[in-house]
Amino acid sequence: GAVVSQHPSRVICKSGTSVKIECRSLDFQATTMFWYRQFPKKSLMLMATSNEGSKATYEQGVEKDKFLINHASLTLSTLTVTSAHPEDSSFYICSARVGTINQPQHFGDGTRLSIL
Amino acid sequence: DQQVKQNSPSLSVQEGRISILNCDYTNSMFDYFLWYKKYPAEGPTFLISISSIKDKNEDGRFTVFLNKSAKHLSLHIVPSQPGDSAVYFCAASALNTGTASKLTFGTGTRLQVTL
């Protein structure tokens, strides 16, 4: 149980393109999902907390207009990187929590985004 | 400001022996700790967690120890198997601050289990 699916797994696109990444909880409902970014040989950095039916909460230094988050249902959150540039190239991972706040987050397999 | 630190970037252990991965934290508000395992090009997989009201939690070959006074936790894997070779992340959250279980991750330790 507690499977989180992330799509696509890899994206290569031109600078200026907007890219949408989907995160789905397959066998449970998630009122809260999280979006992380990982640079090479670095830790996972939380970008934002996605709440179903309300606005996402962004971490300090993360541009809301750059990284649009939509959590339209209890099983789907999307992250759109708008007008992507080479510096946005990174590994983006989502997670979802099962149940209450003292339960672990379960992660998707990540999306490798490469902007040319 | 790295609030969760894993000072050993890599560790090599022989198959069958014990692997000990360490993690230190600085934020005294952290009260829930987790270990994740990550293979290349995959998302982290949850291994084991511990609440600050405990000092030990065991699940099969995996045991996590928490020393609150030292702000230190460790993951013990016994016996180590080649399939355990991966990057291990320590993570912490402050449930009592109502931050919706926001996780702060360490930088990871790459474990290699040799034959």
Chai-1 contact restraints between the chains, C-beta under 6 A:
chainA,res_idxA,chainB,res_idxB,connection_type,confidence,min_distance_angstrom,max_distance_angstrom,comment,restraint_id
A,T32,B,A100,contact,1.0,0.0,6.0,A-B,restraint_1
A,S43,B,F105,contact,1.0,0.0,6.0,A-B,restraint_2
A,S43,B,T107,contact,1.0,0.0,6.0,A-B,restraint_3
A,L44,B,F105,contact,1.0,0.0,6.0,A-B,restraint_4
A,T49,B,A100,contact,1.0,0.0,6.0,A-B,restraint_5
A,I93,B,G43,contact,1.0,0.0,6.0,A-B,restraint_6
A,R97,B,S101,contact,1.0,0.0,6.0,A-B,restraint_7
A,I101,B,L95,contact,1.0,0.0,6.0,A-B,restraint_8
A,I101,B,S101,contact,1.0,0.0,6.0,A-B,restraint_9
A,N102,B,L95,contact,1.0,0.0,6.0,A-B,restraint_10
A,P104,B,L34,contact,1.0,0.0,6.0,A-B,restraint_11
A,P104,B,F46,contact,1.0,0.0,6.0,A-B,restraint_12
A,P104,B,S49,contact,1.0,0.0,6.0,A-B,restraint_13
A,F107,B,G43,contact,1.0,0.0,6.0,A-B,restraint_14
A,F107,B,P44,contact,1.0,0.0,6.0,A-B,restraint_15
A,G108,B,G43,contact,1.0,0.0,6.0,A-B,restraint_16
A,D109,B,E42,contact,1.0,0.0,6.0,A-B,restraint_17
A,D109,B,G43,contact,1.0,0.0,6.0,A-B,restraint_18
A,G110,B,G43,contact,1.0,0.0,6.0,A-B,restraint_19
